[in-house]
């Protein structure tokens, strides 16, 4: 594995900035209490206590015309994605959208971004969540902004309990769950394209059972995404006039909380000594919804992107299932766009927050109905089915979404034959063994994580000969629609990996990458949304199961489905040392691929 440090990734920052820092909002001049036809916008600042620090929060209050103490309205609270501010086009648009619908909007710059103070703490419930609770106090009329402004015009469910929803994407999505976990005054949530578990997001191990020797086995670090975020955070301006000093931590960790920097350093080191790894896992989980979802009671509409190698569909599914298990009202939509290429230009008919038009899109209408139902208590508002997903093979924008009462449960099994075929009958498996070996440098390419967002070319995915194994179906006799997360049960042989099995450093364990291609009749391969499943095999001496990222994809008639395991991937950390891998197949004893099909 090549060690990659943040200081060596200045180029990555240049690629990442266009993704994470959105353009200024159009109409941003409507400030200083300025009036539009239907609402006013008033800049406000607040002093909040967040963790061990007190800092300022920069916000804009969107107040619909005619809303006052005698005619109160529900409110919507929103904040920006990572690296942005309240003035981003999409974030500012939320304030305008909700105000035009008659809601009071309060849009603020997240802690450590824009002109807000405090350190970047990765949406920690005790810091970012607590700061958001301070803004709820304002909406409840219990505290004033710095200029004395009070909100005595928000509907209350009880004294001190404003009726308020939250909406936002990515970093502005997780903060909703972090707030609602401990402040049950929040009445409705709409988190878009956000995470469930930062351990999985930044250091994924897609083995279903990730334990060995009583310890969790870490994954393969997403070094491109991870360091892009790190550099954007550390690159926050130091010389801005009146910069809140609470945004400065130390010389070796400028703007993040210390444990966030420690986590990045551990992942960049390429080593996983037990104590440091345990500390990293504990911290990343503590700031993730996985650790506090059991306390979230607000009805939640989850919207996740199918084109997202940062926070894939599995994250939303895990949040959805957990909320449902704890009795929280939850519904889920899988839309077309996420963090990966194309986010700035949603497909025709897809939600584009920056344009501020929700009524014209399926997802937008669902969001508006969610707020009408849980903020206006409009019993006639149709919040839609429990599950909906976008189908890119349907060209009519009015019919691209399919709906269901639950995720597809049917599974189609295919078997890995020793001759490289993927067959639908275990009796057709041909006995045989094949071997690949990794190099010291990455030999497979899935993506440059932020190239598409920066407007830069990204080479088509590829796997170098001799460094991967593939199994391919015969041409399909009819189309197959896969909706959900495929799984594969595998058994591999690697004497060098077996010798390293007892190492005290989990980084010595075998790493491989599973993925699915769509092979057209002319031989052209497409890696669906460039998604891969890194696996650090917990115990190479035993069979293991891999859960791939969820997809929504139609394999057309005449196409072939190809399942690949590769030795490396340039977007991720990989093996330490060369570890040849052999896969053996025989009838009744072979790997199995399970596809969730409709």
C-alpha positions in Angstrom: 0.0 0.0 0.0 1.3 3.5 -0.8 1.0 5.8 2.2 -0.8 9.0 1.4 -0.7 12.0 3.7 -3.0 15.0 3.4 0.0 17.2 2.6 0.7 15.2 -0.4 -2.8 15.7 -1.8 -2.9 19.4 -2.7 -4.0 18.4 -6.1 -6.9 16.5 -4.6 -8.1 19.7 -2.9 -8.2 21.5 -6.2 -10.4 18.7 -7.6 -12.6 18.6 -4.5 -13.4 22.2 -3.9 -15.9 22.6 -6.9 -17.9 19.7 -5.4 -18.1 20.7 -1.8 -18.2 24.5 -2.1 -21.3 25.5 -4.1 -21.6 28.7 -6.1 -23.1 31.7 -4.3 -26.8 31.9 -4.3 -28.5 33.8 -7.0 -30.3 36.8 -5.6 -27.9 36.8 -2.6 -28.3 40.5 -2.5 -31.8 40.1 -1.0 -30.3 40.6 2.5 -30.5 43.2 5.3 -34.2 42.7 5.8 -34.9 43.1 2.1 -38.3 42.2 0.9 -39.4 40.0 -2.0 -42.9 39.7 -3.2 -43.8 37.0 -0.7 -41.2 37.1 2.1 -38.5 39.0 3.8 -34.9 37.9 4.4 -33.2 39.1 7.6 -29.5 38.2 8.4 -29.1 37.1 12.1 -26.3 35.9 14.3 -26.6 33.8 17.4 -24.2 32.7 20.2 -24.5 29.0 20.9 -22.8 26.6 23.2 -21.5 23.6 21.2 -19.5 21.0 23.1 -16.9 22.9 25.2 -16.9 26.0 23.0 -19.2 29.0 22.6 -19.3 30.5 19.1 -21.4 32.5 16.7 -23.8 31.1 14.1 -24.5 33.0 11.0 -28.1 32.6 9.7 -30.8 34.1 7.5 -34.4 34.3 8.6 -37.0 33.9 5.8 -40.4 35.2 7.0 -43.4 34.9 4.8 -45.5 38.1 4.4 -48.5 38.0 6.7 -46.9 35.7 9.2 -46.9 37.3 12.7 -47.8 36.6 16.3 -51.5 36.5 15.5 -50.9 34.4 12.3 -48.0 32.0 13.1 -46.6 29.4 10.8 -44.5 26.2 11.1 -40.8 26.6 10.5 -38.1 24.7 8.5 -34.5 24.7 9.6 -31.7 24.0 7.1 -27.9 24.1 6.8 -25.2 23.6 4.1 -23.2 20.6 2.9 -19.6 20.2 3.8 -17.4 23.2 2.9 -20.3 25.4 2.0 -22.4 28.0 3.8 -25.9 29.4 4.0 -25.2 31.4 0.8 -24.8 28.3 -1.4 -27.3 28.2 -4.2 -29.1 25.1 -3.0 -29.0 26.0 0.7 -30.3 29.5 0.2 -32.9 28.1 -2.2 -34.4 26.0 0.6 -35.2 29.2 2.6 -36.9 30.7 -0.4 -38.8 27.6 -1.3 -40.2 27.1 2.2 -41.0 30.8 2.6 -42.9 30.8 -0.6 -44.9 27.8 0.7 -45.8 29.8 3.9 -43.2 28.3 6.2 -40.8 30.3 8.3 -37.3 29.4 7.1 -34.1 29.6 9.2 -31.0 28.8 7.1 -27.6 28.8 8.8 -24.0 28.1 8.0 -22.9 25.0 9.8 -20.3 25.1 12.5 -16.8 25.9 11.1 -18.1 27.0 7.7 -19.1 30.3 6.2 -19.1 32.9 8.9 -20.1 30.5 11.7 -17.7 29.7 14.5 -16.6 26.5 16.3 -14.5 23.6 15.0 -15.6 21.2 12.3 -16.9 18.2 14.3 -18.5 16.0 11.7 -22.1 16.6 12.8 -21.4 15.4 16.4 -24.8 15.3 18.2 -23.2 16.9 21.3 -21.8 19.7 19.2 -23.5 20.3 15.9 -26.8 18.9 17.2 -26.6 21.0 20.4 -26.0 24.1 18.3 -29.0 23.4 16.2 -31.1 23.0 19.4 -30.1 26.6 20.2 -31.6 27.7 17.0 -34.8 25.8 17.9 -34.9 27.8 21.1 -35.0 30.9 18.9 -37.8 29.5 16.8 -39.6 28.8 20.1 -39.4 32.4 21.1 -37.2 31.5 24.1 -34.1 33.4 23.0 -33.2 36.3 20.9 -30.7 36.8 18.1 -27.7 39.0 18.7 -29.7 42.1 17.4 -32.6 41.4 19.7 -34.9 39.8 17.1 -37.3 37.3 18.5 -39.4 34.8 16.7 -42.9 35.0 18.2 -44.5 33.9 15.0 -43.8 30.2 14.8 -46.6 27.7 15.6 -46.1 25.9 18.9 -47.2 22.4 19.9 -46.6 23.4 23.5 -44.9 26.2 25.3 -41.2 26.2 24.1 -41.9 23.6 21.5 -42.0 25.1 18.0 -43.4 23.0 15.1 -40.3 22.7 13.0 -38.9 20.4 10.3 -35.4 20.1 8.9 -34.1 19.5 5.4 -30.7 19.4 3.8 -28.2 17.3 1.9 -25.0 15.4 2.8 -23.4 17.2 5.8 -26.7 19.1 6.1 -28.5 15.8 6.2 -26.7 14.0 9.1 -27.1 17.1 11.3 -30.9 16.6 11.2 -30.6 13.1 12.7 -28.0 14.4 15.2 -30.3 17.2 16.3 -33.5 15.0 16.5 -31.8 12.3 18.5 -31.7 14.5 21.6 -34.2 17.3 20.8 -37.6 15.8 20.3 -39.1 19.2 19.4 -38.1 18.4 15.8 -41.3 17.3 14.0 -40.1 16.1 10.5 -36.8 15.3 8.8 -35.7 15.1 5.2 -32.1 14.1 5.1 -30.7 13.8 1.5 -27.6 11.8 0.4 -26.1 11.4 3.9 -24.3 8.8 5.9 -25.3 6.1 8.3 -21.9 5.1 9.6 -18.7 7.0 8.8 -16.6 3.9 9.4 -18.4 2.3 6.4 -18.4 5.6 4.5 -14.6 6.4 4.7 -13.1 3.0 5.5 -15.5 0.4 4.0 -15.3 -3.3 4.7 -18.2 -4.9 2.8 -17.7 -8.3 4.4 -21.1 -9.1 6.1 -19.3 -10.5 9.2 -16.5 -8.0 9.8 -15.0 -9.6 12.9 -12.0 -11.9 13.5 -10.4 -12.9 16.7 -13.1 -11.0 18.6 -12.2 -7.6 17.0 -13.7 -5.7 14.1 -11.6 -5.8 11.0 -11.3 -2.3 9.4 -11.7 -1.8 5.7 -10.0 -0.1 2.8 -9.7 3.7 3.2 -11.4 5.9 0.6 -8.2 8.0 0.4 -9.4 10.3 -2.4 -12.8 11.3 -0.8 -11.4 11.3 2.7 -8.4 13.6 2.0 -10.5 15.8 -0.3 -12.8 16.6 2.6 -9.9 17.0 5.0 -8.2 19.5 2.8 -11.4 21.5 2.2 -11.9 21.7 6.0 -8.3 22.6 6.8 -8.4 25.1 4.0 -11.0 27.3 5.6 -9.8 30.9 5.5 -7.6 32.2 8.4 -7.5 35.9 7.4 -11.2 36.6 7.1 -12.1 39.9 8.9 -13.8 39.2 12.3 -13.2 35.4 12.0 -14.5 33.8 15.1 -11.4 32.6 17.0 -13.4 29.5 18.1 -12.6 28.1 14.6 -8.9 27.6 15.4 -7.8 24.4 17.1 -4.0 23.9 16.8 -1.2 24.0 14.3 -1.4 20.3 13.4 -5.3 20.3 13.3 -6.4 23.8 12.3 -10.2 23.6 12.0 -11.3 20.1 12.9 -11.8 18.7 16.4 -8.7 16.8 17.4 -10.2 13.3 17.2 -11.3 13.9 13.6 -7.7 14.7 12.6 -6.5 11.6 14.5 -8.9 9.5 12.5 -7.7 10.9 9.2 -4.1 10.2 10.2 -4.8 6.7 11.2 -6.5 6.0 7.9 -3.7 7.6 5.9 -1.0 5.7 7.8 -2.0 2.4 6.1 -1.7 0.7 9.5 -4.3 -0.6 11.9 -2.6 -1.3 15.3 -5.3 -2.4 17.7 -5.5 0.5 20.2 -5.4 3.2 17.5 -7.9 1.4 15.3 -10.3 0.9 18.2 -10.1 4.6 19.0 -10.7 5.5 15.3 -13.7 3.2 15.1 -15.2 4.5 18.3 -14.9 8.1 17.3 -16.3 7.7 13.7 -19.2 5.8 15.1 -19.9 8.2 17.9 -20.6 11.0 15.3 -22.7 8.8 13.0 -26.4 8.1 13.1 -25.7 4.4 13.6 -24.9 5.2 17.3 -28.0 7.3 18.1 -30.8 6.4 15.7 -32.7 4.6 18.4 -33.3 8.1 19.9 -34.7 9.7 16.8 -38.5 10.0 16.9 -39.3 12.5 14.2 -40.9 11.1 11.0 -38.1 10.8 8.4 -38.1 10.9 4.6 -34.7 9.5 3.5 -33.5 10.5 0.0 -30.4 8.8 -1.3 -28.5 8.9 -4.6 -27.9 5.9 -6.8 -24.8 7.6 -8.3 -22.9 8.0 -5.1 -19.6 6.4 -4.3 -19.3 8.4 -1.0 -22.6 7.6 0.7 -24.1 4.7 -1.2 -27.6 3.3 -1.1 -26.7 0.8 1.6 -26.3 3.7 4.1 -29.8 4.9 3.6 -31.2 1.4 3.7 -29.5 0.8 7.1 -30.9 4.0 8.5 -34.3 3.2 7.1 -34.4 -0.3 8.6 -33.1 0.9 12.0 -35.7 3.7 12.2 -38.5 1.2 11.3 -37.3 -1.3 13.8 -37.6 1.3 16.6 -41.1 2.4 15.5 -40.2 5.7 13.9 -42.2 6.6 10.8 -39.7 6.4 7.9 -39.9 6.3 4.1 -37.2 6.1 1.5 -36.5 7.3 -2.0 -33.6 6.3 -4.2 -33.1 9.2 -6.6 -30.7 9.4 -9.6 -28.0 11.7 -8.3 -25.7 11.6 -5.4 -22.1 12.8 -4.7 -20.6 11.2 -7.8 -20.4 12.7 -11.3 -23.5 14.6 -12.5 -24.6 16.0 -9.2 -24.7 19.5 -10.6 -26.9 18.5 -13.5 -29.7 16.2 -12.4 -31.4 14.2 -15.1 -34.5 15.7 -16.7 -37.4 15.7 -14.3 -35.2 15.2 -11.2 -35.0 17.4 -8.2 -32.6 20.3 -8.5 -32.7 22.3 -5.2 -30.7 25.2 -6.7 -33.5 25.9 -9.1 -36.0 26.2 -6.3 -38.8 24.3 -8.0 -40.1 21.4 -6.0 -43.6 21.0 -7.5 -42.3 19.9 -10.9 -40.3 16.9 -9.6 -41.3 13.6 -8.0 -38.9 13.9 -5.1 -39.8 17.6 -4.6 -43.5 16.9 -4.4 -42.8 14.1 -1.8 -40.7 16.6 0.3 -43.5 19.2 0.2 -46.1 16.6 1.1 -43.9 15.4 4.0 -43.9 18.9 5.5 -47.5 19.5 4.8 -48.4 16.3 6.7 -46.2 16.7 9.7 -45.8 20.5 10.0 -49.3 21.6 8.8 -51.0 18.5 10.1 -52.7 18.2 6.7 -54.3 14.7 6.9 -55.0 14.9 3.1 -51.3 15.2 2.3 -50.2 12.0 0.5 -46.7 11.2 1.8 -46.4 8.4 -0.8 -45.2 4.7 -0.6 -42.6 3.4 1.8 -40.1 2.9 -1.0 -39.5 4.5 -4.4 -36.6 4.2 -6.8 -35.5 5.9 -10.0 -35.2 3.9 -13.3 -32.8 5.4 -15.7 -34.0 3.2 -18.5 -37.4 4.9 -18.5 -37.2 8.1 -20.7 -40.5 9.7 -19.7 -39.6 12.0 -16.7 -43.2 11.5 -15.3 -42.8 7.7 -15.0 -39.2 7.2 -14.0 -40.0 6.2 -10.4 -41.3 2.8 -9.4 -42.8 2.4 -6.0 -43.2 -0.5 -3.6 -44.3 -1.2 0.0 -40.9 -2.6 0.8 -37.5 -3.4 -0.7 -37.4 -6.3 -3.2 -36.9 -9.6 -1.3 -36.6 -12.0 -4.3 -33.0 -13.2 -4.9 -31.7 -14.8 -8.1 -28.7 -17.1 -7.5 -25.8 -17.5 -9.9 -22.8 -19.7 -9.5 -19.1 -19.1 -10.1 -17.8 -21.8 -12.5 -14.2 -22.8 -12.7 -14.1 -21.8 -16.4 -15.0 -18.2 -15.7 -18.7 -18.6 -16.5 -21.5 -17.4 -14.3 -24.2 -20.1 -14.4 -27.7 -20.4 -13.0 -27.5 -24.1 -12.0 -24.9 -25.4 -9.6 -24.8 -28.7 -11.6 -23.4 -26.7 -14.6 -20.3 -25.6 -12.6 -17.1 -26.7 -14.3 -14.3 -27.8 -11.9 -11.2 -25.5 -12.1 -8.9 -23.1 -10.3 -7.7 -19.6 -11.3 -5.2 -17.2 -9.7 -4.6 -13.5 -9.7 -1.9 -11.4 -7.9 -1.7 -7.8 -6.9 1.0 -5.4 -7.7 2.7 -2.9 -5.5 0.7 -0.1 -7.2 -3.1 -0.1 -8.0 -3.9 -2.1 -11.1 -7.7 -1.5 -11.3 -9.5 1.8 -11.7 -13.1 2.5 -10.8 -13.1 6.3 -10.5 -11.3 9.5 -9.6 -13.7 10.3 -6.8 -14.3 14.0 -7.6 -13.2 14.3 -11.2 -16.8 14.4 -12.6 -17.8 17.2 -10.2 -14.7 19.2 -11.1 -15.5 18.9 -14.8 -12.4 16.8 -15.4 -12.3 13.6 -17.4 -12.3 10.3 -15.6 -11.0 7.2 -17.6 -13.4 4.3 -18.0 -13.1 1.7 -15.3 -10.5 -1.1 -16.1 -8.8 -4.1 -14.5 -5.3 -5.0 -15.5 -4.8 -8.6 -16.8 -3.6 -11.0 -14.2 -4.7 -8.9 -11.3 -8.4 -9.9 -11.2 -10.8 -12.7 -11.9 -14.2 -12.5 -13.6 -17.2 -14.6 -14.1 -19.6 -13.8 -17.0 -23.1 -15.0 -17.8 -24.3 -16.1 -21.3 -26.2 -13.4 -23.1 -29.4 -12.8 -21.2 -32.6 -14.2 -22.8 -34.6 -11.4 -21.2 -33.9 -8.2 -19.4 -33.1 -8.4 -15.6 -33.8 -5.5 -13.2 -31.6 -5.5 -10.1 -32.9 -3.3 -7.3 -30.9 -3.4 -4.0 -27.6 -4.8 -2.8 -26.2 -7.9 -4.4 -24.3 -10.4 -2.2 -21.6 -12.9 -3.0 -20.3 -15.8 -0.9 -16.7 -16.6 -1.7 -13.9 -18.8 -0.6 -10.3 -17.9 -1.6 -6.9 -19.4 -1.0 -3.8 -17.3 -0.3 -0.9 -18.9 1.6 0.8 -15.5 2.1 -2.4 -14.0 3.5 -2.9 -17.0 5.7 0.6 -16.5 7.2 -0.3 -12.9 7.9 -3.6 -13.9 9.5 -2.2 -13.7 13.1 -0.6 -10.3 12.7 -1.4 -7.8 15.4 -1.9 -5.2 12.6 -5.2 -5.7 10.7 -3.6 -4.0 7.7 -1.8 -7.3 6.9 -5.1 -9.0 6.1 -6.1 -9.7 2.5 -7.9 -6.9 0.6 -10.0 -7.5 -2.5 -12.6 -5.5 -4.5 -15.9 -7.0 -5.7 -18.0 -5.4 -8.5 -20.6 -5.9 -11.2 -20.2 -5.0 -14.8 -22.8 -4.8 -17.6 -21.3 -6.2 -20.8 -23.0 -5.0 -24.0 -23.2 -7.3 -27.1 -20.2 -5.4 -28.6 -18.1 -6.2 -25.6 -18.2 -2.7 -24.0 -18.2 -3.0 -20.2 -20.0 -0.6 -17.9 -19.3 -0.6 -14.1 -22.7 0.4 -12.8 -22.2 3.9 -11.3 -18.5 3.0 -10.7 -19.4 1.3 -7.5 -17.1 -1.3 -5.9 -17.2 -3.2 -2.7 -13.8 -3.2 -0.8 -13.3 -6.2 1.5 -10.6 -6.8 4.0 -11.2 -10.5 4.6 -11.7 -11.2 8.3 -10.3 -14.7 8.1 -8.9 -15.9 4.8 -9.1 -19.5 6.0 -12.9 -19.4 5.9 -15.7 -18.6 3.4 -17.0 -15.0 3.6 -19.9 -13.1 2.3 -19.6 -9.7 0.5 -22.5 -7.2 0.4 -22.0 -5.0 -2.6 -23.3 -1.4 -2.8 -27.0 -1.2 -3.8 -27.9 -0.5 -7.4 -30.9 0.1 -9.6 -30.0 -1.3 -13.0 -31.6 -3.0 -15.9 -29.4 -5.6 -17.7 -31.0 -5.6 -21.1 -31.7 -8.7 -23.2 -28.6 -9.8 -25.0 -26.3 -8.2 -22.5 -24.1 -10.2 -20.1 -23.6 -9.7 -16.4 -20.0 -9.9 -15.2 -18.9 -10.4 -11.6 -15.3 -9.4 -10.8 -13.0 -9.6 -7.8 -9.9 -7.4 -8.2 -6.7 -7.1 -6.3 -6.7 -3.3 -5.9 -8.4 0.0 -6.8 -6.8 3.4 -7.2 -9.5 5.2 -5.2 -8.9 3.0 -2.1 -6.1 1.7 0.1 -5.1 -1.8 -0.6 -2.9 -4.8 0.3 0.4 -4.5 2.1 2.7 -6.7 0.2 2.0 -9.1 -2.7 -0.6 -11.7 -1.9 -1.5 -14.1 -4.8 -5.2 -15.3 -4.6 -6.6 -18.5 -6.0 -10.3 -19.3 -6.4 -11.4 -22.9 -6.9 -14.8 -24.1 -8.1 -16.5 -27.5 -8.2 -20.1 -28.6 -8.5 -21.6 -28.3 -5.0 -18.6 -26.3 -3.8 -18.4 -22.9 -5.4 -19.0 -19.2 -4.9 -22.5 -17.9 -5.2 -23.8 -14.5 -6.4 -27.2 -13.4 -5.2 -29.0 -10.7 -7.1 -32.1 -8.8 -5.7 -34.4 -8.7 -8.7 -37.9 -7.3 -9.3 
